[in-house]
Amino acid sequence: MSNSLESFFSNLKEINRLPIMFIGSGMAKRYTSNSFDWKGLLIKCISAYHDMPDRKYKWYIEKIKSEHNVENDSHMMYKLLGSYIQSDFNMEFYEGKFELEGIGDDQIPLKYFIKTTLENYSIKDEMKPELELLRRLKDKMLTVITTNYDTFLEDYVFTSHEKIIKQQIFTGSELGTLMKIHGCVTDPDSMILTQNDYENYYKKSKVLAAKVINMFAENPVLFFGYSITDENIRDFLHDVYSCLETNEELDHFEKRLVIVDYDPSKSEPVIGPHTIDFNGTRINMSKISISDFSQLYQQMIGLKTFTQLREIRRLKNLVYDIVHDYQGEKKRVINLMNDEEDGGDEVVVVIGRPSQAMELTGVTGVRSDQVFMDILYDDLASILPIEIFVERGLPQLLKGNSVIPVHKYLSRLPSEKDIILDKNVTEMRDKNPEDLLTKSMIRDFESYEEYRFDSLDEIYLSNVPKTKKLHFLLFWSIAALPEEIEEIREFLIRHYEELNANVNSRTVLRKLIIVLDIKENKESTLQG
């Protein structure tokens, strides 16, 4: 391995700051079957309504050049291409020239098509060893910013980061987050594609630049999957640059910028200076030219993790507003950061042990959705007093024939504790995975046996109708062997956002999480 790469990351470690990653489409192209760059994605869209999409794409370019006098590779050209193609795509769809299965009346046809094109993908077999190294970086990156629409990063790499999309960026935390600044396929309308989309984005882009500039001032910034000339990098850097007031701030900023450039001709990493020059502005940075990213990831894995990224967000939850009326009958926990929610008669700020806050609120501040997420991400571990939660919280959540995971919490009770379990808790404790099946689900079991699926991903990527597919995921998980339990966990983490997006899939998602909880924790519960 190149000594220069080792030396570079040795210097990076001395900063004692976790890096920020800025990720473009090149990353998805490298590891997944989604091999689209911007041009390729637009041509794919044109192919839905034109027999010669490559030629039609060139026709759009010539039309835009003649009508708007813009250059071929300019950012304006791509924005106008998005506008022209969306207009023609939507008109052809509404005229009945082609169909889009499952589209809703209120959805934009082109963006729905892009969603269906990008949401189902597979990992390249030859890239899996390198991808495993990349996945080990999930707790090394403070914040990840991407212009990609697809869900590869949250599905496979930064599974512990909180995903925030476009407008959410301006209210969410930067710590341990995946910022999808150009939208996401899980919310097709959020995707930035046309000139109008970009204009609306630009109105807020300077707010984004100001929001992350403090992070850029203190933390290294690594650009992956972008061309050196990519307009997304240039525009973003220009916005940040415009916020800097002194040469000292600029110098400090430039020293922390690194762009990783894929170069198949480089058998060993090469590190050197690089300058981006646009509109009279010159920004200097370091460039790593490399063909085998494994060498780079090995060095990045060595960066010190100061704390789990989810723990960083938990620190904010150690301070609560507890809002209640004078009789103490209406109580709820509010994150102190969300000061717009400060309604109520009295506000009491509690600073102390988490159990004290939980006791004051009667543990009613924990919602069922938080419990389901906790099974996957262990979100509540540092703030949840187990004994109080089992005695008071679980019975409250299980009222009204609800079902939630209980075995994780029962298994963590101190053995010497003499706790009388609520009837609803014991009933949930005694359920088996098969008890979660409804009659409609059972009716699909016979057809499930005909398929003989080998994995959850195989089911998820199959052409089985959606409702049956959801049932099949549950059947496979219920029958899973002990050595397959980790596959259930990884699958649910990768696809949590998608499955949680609508009522039908959310119901099955919750049953899958309960199955996982039973398989992981029921034996230790019984032993306890």
NUFI-429404 format. One line per field, with one value per residue (C-alpha): residue number from 0; y, z, x. Coordinates in steps of 0.1 Angstrom, whole numbers, always signed. Layout:
N
k = (NUM/...)
Y = (Y/...)
Z = (Z/...)
X = (X/...)
% end
This chain:
528
k = (0/1/2/3/4/5/6/7/8/9/10/11/12/13/14/15/16/17/18/19/20/21/22/23/24/25/26/27/28/29/30/31/32/33/34/35/36/37/38/39/40/41/42/43/44/45/46/47/48/49/50/51/52/53/54/55/56/57/58/59/60/61/62/63/64/65/66/67/68/69/70/71/72/73/74/75/76/77/78/79/80/81/82/83/84/85/86/87/88/89/90/91/92/93/94/95/96/97/98/99/100/101/102/103/104/105/106/107/108/109/110/111/112/113/114/115/116/117/118/119/120/121/122/123/124/125/126/127/128/129/130/131/132/133/134/135/136/137/138/139/140/141/142/143/144/145/146/147/148/149/150/151/152/153/154/155/156/157/158/159/160/161/162/163/164/165/166/167/168/169/170/171/172/173/174/175/176/177/178/179/180/181/182/183/184/185/186/187/188/189/190/191/192/193/194/195/196/197/198/199/200/201/202/203/204/205/206/207/208/209/210/211/212/213/214/215/216/217/218/219/220/221/222/223/224/225/226/227/228/229/230/231/232/233/234/235/236/237/238/239/240/241/242/243/244/245/246/247/248/249/250/251/252/253/254/255/256/257/258/259/260/261/262/263/264/265/266/267/268/269/270/271/272/273/274/275/276/277/278/279/280/281/282/283/284/285/286/287/288/289/290/291/292/293/294/295/296/297/298/299/300/301/302/303/304/305/306/307/308/309/310/311/312/313/314/315/316/317/318/319/320/321/322/323/324/325/326/327/328/329/330/331/332/333/334/335/336/337/338/339/340/341/342/343/344/345/346/347/348/349/350/351/352/353/354/355/356/357/358/359/360/361/362/363/364/365/366/367/368/369/370/371/372/373/374/375/376/377/378/379/380/381/382/383/384/385/386/387/388/389/390/391/392/393/394/395/396/397/398/399/400/401/402/403/404/405/406/407/408/409/410/411/412/413/414/415/416/417/418/419/420/421/422/423/424/425/426/427/428/429/430/431/432/433/434/435/436/437/438/439/440/441/442/443/444/445/446/447/448/449/450/451/452/453/454/455/456/457/458/459/460/461/462/463/464/465/466/467/468/469/470/471/472/473/474/475/476/477/478/479/480/481/482/483/484/485/486/487/488/489/490/491/492/493/494/495/496/497/498/499/500/501/502/503/504/505/506/507/508/509/510/511/512/513/514/515/516/517/518/519/520/521/522/523/524/525/526/527)
Y = (+0/+35/+52/+84/+70/+59/+92/+111/+93/+95/+132/+129/+109/+137/+161/+139/+147/+123/+129/+141/+122/+138/+109/+110/+85/+68/+49/+33/+25/+9/-15/-20/-29/+8/+18/+51/+84/+115/+111/+73/+79/+105/+81/+53/+77/+86/+49/+46/+67/+68/+39/+56/+71/+79/+99/+116/+126/+143/+159/+175/+188/+205/+220/+234/+248/+266/+279/+288/+292/+269/+246/+208/+199/+228/+225/+245/+220/+192/+212/+220/+184/+173/+199/+189/+152/+154/+174/+150/+119/+131/+141/+107/+89/+109/+102/+65/+57/+35/+24/+27/+0/+12/+49/+71/+99/+126/+113/+128/+101/+107/+108/+77/+60/+69/+56/+22/+21/+28/+11/-25/-32/-59/-58/-68/-101/-91/-60/-76/-79/-42/-33/-51/-28/+2/-9/-9/+29/+34/+46/+66/+92/+121/+131/+118/+141/+127/+139/+103/+93/+56/+39/+20/+40/+37/+0/-13/+11/+39/+19/+36/+71/+90/+97/+132/+143/+178/+202/+181/+191/+225/+213/+181/+174/+171/+146/+110/+118/+109/+141/+134/+169/+161/+139/+102/+74/+68/+102/+106/+142/+152/+144/+174/+170/+200/+236/+245/+219/+233/+269/+259/+240/+270/+292/+270/+258/+287/+278/+243/+257/+278/+248/+226/+252/+248/+211/+218/+242/+214/+181/+166/+164/+135/+135/+101/+91/+125/+136/+163/+186/+177/+207/+194/+197/+230/+246/+234/+245/+279/+283/+274/+296/+325/+322/+325/+359/+358/+342/+323/+307/+297/+282/+262/+250/+240/+219/+196/+190/+156/+143/+106/+100/+65/+60/+24/+31/+36/+3/+22/+53/+86/+117/+153/+188/+197/+230/+237/+270/+284/+319/+334/+314/+290/+263/+241/+206/+172/+145/+107/+89/+52/+20/-3/+14/-14/+2/+35/+19/+0/+33/+50/+21/+30/+64/+67/+64/+87/+75/+56/+81/+71/+79/+114/+120/+104/+130/+155/+134/+135/+169/+169/+193/+177/+194/+188/+205/+215/+182/+163/+143/+154/+145/+141/+142/+167/+170/+203/+210/+212/+244/+250/+222/+240/+241/+234/+250/+244/+235/+216/+210/+178/+174/+141/+104/+91/+70/+102/+117/+84/+81/+116/+109/+75/+61/+74/+93/+61/+54/+20/+30/+38/+3/-13/+8/-1/-38/-29/+0/-3/+34/+33/+14/+44/+62/+33/+21/-16/-24/+7/+2/-35/-27/+5/+12/-22/-26/+9/+1/-33/-19/-23/-56/-41/-63/-51/-68/-76/-103/-80/-61/-92/-108/-77/-77/-84/-120/-109/-85/-96/-80/-89/-89/-73/-98/-81/-85/-122/-129/-112/-131/-164/-158/-178/-164/-184/-166/-134/-148/-137/-158/-139/-145/-183/-185/-174/-201/-228/-207/-196/-233/-236/-209/-223/-190/-191/-156/-125/-105/-130/-126/-88/-85/-111/-103/-117/-93/-69/-82/-118/-107/-91/-124/-144/-123/-132/-169/-171/-153/-175/-206/-192/-213/-198/-192/-171/-148/-122/-121/-110/-82/-70/-71/-51/-25/-21/-18/-2/+31/+16/-9/+17/+41/+28/+11/-23/-29/-12/-39/-67/-48/-47/-84/-92/-72/-91/-124/-112/-103/-137/-155/-134/-131/-156/-184/-161/-148/-184/-192/-160)
Z = (+0/-8/+20/+9/+16/+51/+58/+45/+69/+97/+95/+93/+125/+143/+136/+160/+140/+122/+84/+63/+31/+0/-23/-60/-85/-91/-58/-68/-102/-86/-63/-77/-109/-110/-136/-145/-147/-153/-191/-189/-165/-189/-219/-199/-193/-230/-239/-222/-250/-279/-300/-305/-271/-279/-310/-292/-264/-290/-305/-271/-269/-303/-295/-262/-278/-305/-281/-251/-264/-237/-239/-241/-208/-187/-157/-174/-202/-178/-160/-192/-204/-172/-179/-216/-209/-180/-201/-230/-207/-188/-219/-236/-205/-201/-238/-231/-251/-222/-187/-153/-130/-95/-101/-80/-94/-75/-86/-113/-140/-148/-112/-105/-134/-120/-86/-101/-122/-92/-63/-73/-77/-68/-55/-79/-67/-76/-55/-23/-6/-11/-1/+32/+39/+30/+54/+82/+79/+90/+124/+111/+91/+110/+83/+47/+21/-13/-45/-53/-55/-48/-14/-17/+10/+36/+27/+28/+42/+66/+82/+115/+101/+103/+67/+60/+27/+11/+32/+63/+61/+74/+106/+113/+131/+112/+136/+124/+94/+58/+40/+6/-7/-42/-30/-27/-45/-13/-19/-57/-56/-36/-65/-81/-118/-137/-140/-117/-91/-91/-87/-57/-43/-49/-28/+2/-9/+8/+40/+37/+30/+62/+81/+73/+71/+108/+103/+72/+93/+118/+100/+69/+38/+14/-20/-35/-68/-85/-116/-109/-130/-116/-113/-80/-63/-80/-70/-35/-29/-44/-19/+10/-4/-5/+32/+41/+52/+56/+38/+70/+69/+33/+40/+69/+47/+17/+39/+48/+13/-4/-37/-44/-82/-96/-121/-134/-146/-111/-96/-64/-49/-59/-38/-50/-50/-72/-80/-91/-110/-118/-124/-112/-80/-73/-46/-37/-23/-22/-48/-43/-76/-70/-87/-58/-31/-6/+2/+9/+31/+51/+61/+68/+91/+112/+120/+156/+165/+194/+201/+183/+160/+175/+209/+197/+190/+223/+242/+231/+246/+281/+285/+284/+286/+306/+299/+322/+336/+372/+382/+366/+344/+310/+307/+277/+269/+244/+230/+242/+207/+194/+211/+187/+206/+240/+245/+280/+314/+329/+315/+337/+325/+340/+340/+356/+353/+325/+349/+367/+336/+327/+362/+360/+327/+336/+306/+283/+263/+246/+215/+198/+167/+189/+203/+169/+158/+191/+182/+151/+162/+200/+202/+237/+255/+272/+283/+292/+328/+320/+352/+349/+312/+317/+346/+332/+296/+280/+295/+282/+247/+246/+254/+227/+213/+200/+195/+201/+208/+245/+247/+244/+275/+295/+288/+302/+335/+365/+376/+412/+404/+416/+390/+385/+348/+334/+317/+283/+287/+295/+266/+243/+258/+252/+215/+189/+154/+138/+160/+141/+109/+98/+78/+46/+51/+57/+24/+6/+22/-3/-32/-12/-9/-47/-51/-28/-22/-7/+8/+18/-9/-35/-24/-22/-58/-72/-95/-70/-64/-36/-9/-15/-14/+20/+33/+18/+37/+69/+60/+53/+85/+106/+92/+94/+110/+138/+114/+92/+119/+111/+75/+89/+109/+80/+56/+79/+85/+47/+39/+70/+54/+24/+43/+68/+41/+39/+61/+45/+44/+78/+93/+79/+89/+125/+125/+110/+138/+163/+147/+149/+186/+194/+175/+191/+226/+235/+246/+271/+283/+291/+308/+329)
X = (+0/+11/+29/+14/-21/-11/+5/-25/-49/-24/-27/-64/-65/-47/-75/-97/-128/-151/-154/-183/-190/-204/-216/-226/-240/-206/-210/-243/-229/-198/-217/-252/-271/-283/-256/-272/-254/-276/-276/-282/-312/-327/-323/-340/-369/-372/-372/-407/-423/-398/-384/-350/-342/-305/-315/-344/-319/-297/-328/-335/-300/-301/-336/-323/-291/-311/-338/-317/-281/-266/-236/-238/-224/-236/-257/-284/-285/-293/-319/-337/-334/-352/-379/-384/-384/-408/-432/-432/-431/-462/-481/-474/-486/-518/-525/-524/-492/-479/-489/-473/-485/-495/-492/-516/-537/-517/-482/-460/-456/-419/-409/-429/-411/-377/-388/-397/-365/-342/-359/-353/-316/-291/-255/-227/-213/-177/-180/-193/-159/-151/-187/-182/-152/-173/-201/-176/-174/-210/-200/-170/-188/-204/-228/-234/-247/-258/-275/-285/-322/-318/-317/-284/-267/-294/-301/-265/-240/-252/-280/-275/-278/-311/-323/-336/-349/-347/-369/-364/-327/-335/-351/-332/-300/-267/-253/-253/-276/-279/-289/-306/-305/-319/-347/-354/-373/-392/-408/-409/-422/-391/-367/-350/-352/-365/-355/-384/-373/-337/-350/-370/-339/-316/-338/-329/-294/-277/-295/-281/-246/-248/-261/-231/-204/-196/-191/-169/-148/-140/-143/-127/-150/-146/-162/-170/-187/-184/-166/-140/-161/-195/-217/-232/-198/-190/-224/-223/-186/-194/-223/-201/-173/-196/-203/-166/-155/-117/-87/-80/-114/-109/-75/-89/-118/-96/-72/-101/-115/-106/-120/-117/-113/-117/-89/-85/-50/-37/-24/-15/-32/-19/-24/-19/-33/-63/-80/-115/-118/-153/-166/-133/-133/-105/-109/-80/-83/-65/-73/-69/-67/-74/-87/-91/-111/-104/-71/-88/-115/-89/-73/-107/-117/-87/-103/-112/-149/-155/-190/-217/-235/-269/-254/-247/-284/-293/-274/-299/-327/-311/-329/-366/-395/-423/-456/-486/-516/-520/-535/-507/-531/-517/-481/-459/-422/-409/-374/-360/-347/-383/-393/-422/-441/-440/-478/-493/-499/-464/-431/-407/-371/-357/-319/-308/-309/-332/-352/-362/-377/-394/-409/-423/-440/-452/-432/-459/-433/-424/-445/-451/-431/-401/-403/-403/-373/-356/-356/-336/-315/-313/-324/-338/-311/-295/-327/-351/-354/-363/-382/-404/-410/-420/-443/-459/-449/-456/-491/-500/-488/-505/-540/-567/-554/-522/-491/-456/-423/-418/-391/-361/-373/-383/-349/-331/-349/-326/-332/-335/-363/-398/-421/-457/-464/-495/-519/-514/-477/-479/-503/-478/-449/-467/-474/-455/-447/-475/-500/-493/-508/-543/-567/-559/-522/-528/-547/-515/-493/-501/-489/-458/-447/-448/-421/-394/-376/-341/-339/-359/-342/-353/-389/-386/-372/-396/-426/-451/-481/-474/-498/-486/-450/-455/-471/-443/-417/-435/-437/-400/-391/-413/-396/-361/-334/-312/-284/-308/-320/-293/-305/-340/-324/-302/-332/-354/-328/-322/-359/-374/-382/-399/-419/-429/-441/-478/-503/-504/-466/-462/-485/-463/-431/-442/-451/-416/-400/-420/-409/-373/-377/-392/-364/-336/-349/-376/-353/-335/-368/-380/-347/-351)
% end
